Structure formats: C-alpha cells, structure tokens
Amino acid sequence: MALQTWLIYLLAVIGLSLSPGPNGLLALSHGALYGWRKTLYTILGGCLGFVVIIALSMFGIGALLKASLFWLTALKWLGGAYLVWLGIQLWRSPPIGSTSQPAAAPRSAPLLFRQGALAAVSNPKVILFFVAFLPQFIDPARSLLVQFAVLAGTFAVVELSVELLVASLASRISLWLARVGRRFNQGCGAIFIAIGVALPLRG
C-alpha cells in the first residue's frame, strides 16, 4: 500500500474512532465502573471484534450480507437484541462509588473481553460500513493478506488508543460520577437500548 493511501486511511479511521458508538460508550461506562486497567480487556475484545469484521468484509462475507435480505435482517435483530440486553445490564448497575454493593460488582477479564467483542460484532451496520469503506484502499494487484494486516492493524491500534483514552478520562472523573450515581448508568443504558431498538428498524 502506498504511503499516501495509508495516510488517508489513517485519517479516516481516526475520524471513525472518535465518532460516538456502542464500543466507545462501553469503554466510557466500564472505565468509570472498573478503571482503565480492567477496561483494557473490554477494549481488546472490541478491537478483536472489529478485526473480525474487517476480515469478513475484505474476504467477501460482507457481500453475502448485502445480497441476502434474510441474513441482513436476522443480524439486525440479533444485534439489536444484544444491545438492548447490554443496555438493561448497564441500567441496573449499582451507582458508581456506592458502598451498598460489594466492590461495585467486579467483572472477570473474560466477561469484559466478551462484552467488548460482542458489542463490536453484533452491529451489522458496521459490517456494511466496512464493505463500502475498505475497497477504496485495497489494491487488487497486491497481496490481500498483507493489506488485511495493514488495514486491520491500523484500525485496531487507533481504536485501542482512542478507547483507552476515553476509559482513562472516565476513571479520572469517577468522583463526579459517584455524585451522579445511578443516573449515569441509566443514561448509558438508555443509549444502548435506543441503539438496539433503532438497529433492526432502520432500513
């Protein structure tokens, strides 16, 4: 890949990572609840999920989703249902800083990792975005595997950096979040629920 093409891709990826989405919101809420070190597992799970989506898009599975209304509809409903479930879990979480719950409901690293990964792969809109986005940066005359490594690696590094920054900022304002209490959790949960409801209903 030419350096100029990669730089354009890098700028586009930075813009995408800075835009609000389920994984960024998850990094924010987990960063506030558990601190950035534990949230790193959530972020790594999300990055793996995005790499899987990029692989599916680049190697042709995305074309199947575009062509098949049934599978696209099924993924929309499954992804929406998961995001609604995740939103309900966040809504019901104890207030940050609450002493009435033991250790603010600590989560295991595998569970946090799994939540991050599922939040990424459960959104078929992301798959369709990459199907439309990646071909602009693929050179058919070069190795697809090498280009996948470059494109996916770049995206993963940028996404990791942005979400880690979000999680770090969330942990620093934890005292303010403790005052806000349950309303913060309910606000994050409501956004997840809204995204999950809108996902299968949008065309």
C-alpha positions, 0 to 999 in steps of 0.5 A: 500500500502506498504511503499516501493511501495509508495516510488517508486511511489513517485519517479516516479511521481516526475520524471513525474512532472518535465518532460516538458508538456502542464500543466507545460508550462501553469503554466510557461506562466500564472505565468509570465502573472498573478503571482503565486497567480492567477496561483494557480487556473490554477494549481488546475484545472490541478491537478483536471484534472489529478485526473480525469484521474487517476480515469478513468484509475484505474476504467477501462475507460482507457481500453475502450480507448485502445480497441476502435480505434474510441474513441482513435482517436476522443480524439486525435483530440479533444485534439489536437484541444484544444491545438492548440486553447490554443496555438493561445490564448497564441500567441496573448497575449499582451507582458508581462509588456506592458502598451498598454493593460489594466492590461495585460488582467486579467483572472477570477479564473474560466477561469484559473481553466478551462484552467488548467483542460482542458489542463490536460484532453484533452491529451489522451496520458496521459490517456494511460500513466496512464493505463500502469503506475498505475497497477504496484502499485495497489494491487488487494487484497486491497481496490481500493478506498483507493489506488485511494486516495493514488495514486491520492493524491500523484500525485496531491500534487507533481504536485501542488508543482512542478507547483507552483514552476515553476509559482513562478520562472516565476513571479520572472523573469517577468522583463526579460520577459517584455524585451522579450515581445511578443516573449515569448508568441509566443514561448509558443504558438508555443509549444502548437500548435506543441503539438496539431498538433503532438497529433492526428498524432502520432500513 
